[in-house]
Amino acid sequence: MIEVEKKFILSHLDKERLVDGAEFVSRRVFTDIYYDTNSFSLTLNDRWLRSREGRFELKIPLHQGAKRLADQYDELEDEQMIRNALNLALAGSMASDLEKAGYSLFCVCRTTREKYKRGPFTIDLDVVDFQDFSYNIGEIELMVNHKLEVEEAIEKIMTFAKEQNLTIAPVRGKVIEYLKLKKPNHYQALVLAGVIKDF
């Protein structure tokens, strides 16, 4: 499955409009730990390795460059597939093998997520806690089966967002916001590599 998502900064009224008539799916709290090497070998290639509540996930981009309307990632959740993508041999646990291969954590955040379903769309409303600051962000997502469906999914998300009177503007994801505020060297490296746009 391919996840197509667009992030939004939402006002209280935006949130009310978005969830009006939507089906409440869940409310959960989870902690994400993001990993990379000291040379940022993953994130400079727009690859995002995280452990969410102890389960590893690797997001691999299907889009190209920072100029995009929406994010499109293939999400690997199978540990062996992640190891293959990272060329990581099996010697011990995933965490210990990552450490031996030179990976370390660079971001830890705790997210309170309310998930809603409205028609074909999944709506995530997140409050992200970085201990010394928090970040509120919303996402509208569609899952598709094939790359050929991605452009149509983006159009559907944008049309829906406009119908909801949401502000269409660049939005930093939670980890990018953290890097901009707390790890400017990492952030600038991603800007220079064309992975993200600075704004």
Secondary structure, 3 states (H helix, E strand, C coil): CEEEEEEECCCHHHHHHHHCCCEEEEEEEEEEEEEECCCCCCHHHCCEEEEECCEEEEEEECCCCCCCCCEEEEEECCHHHHHHHHCCCCCCCHHHHHHHCCCEEEEEEEEEEEEEEECCEEEEEEEEECCCCEEEEEEEEEEECCHHHHHHHHHHHHHHHHHCCCCCCCCCCHHHHHHHHHCHHHHHHHHHCCCCCCC
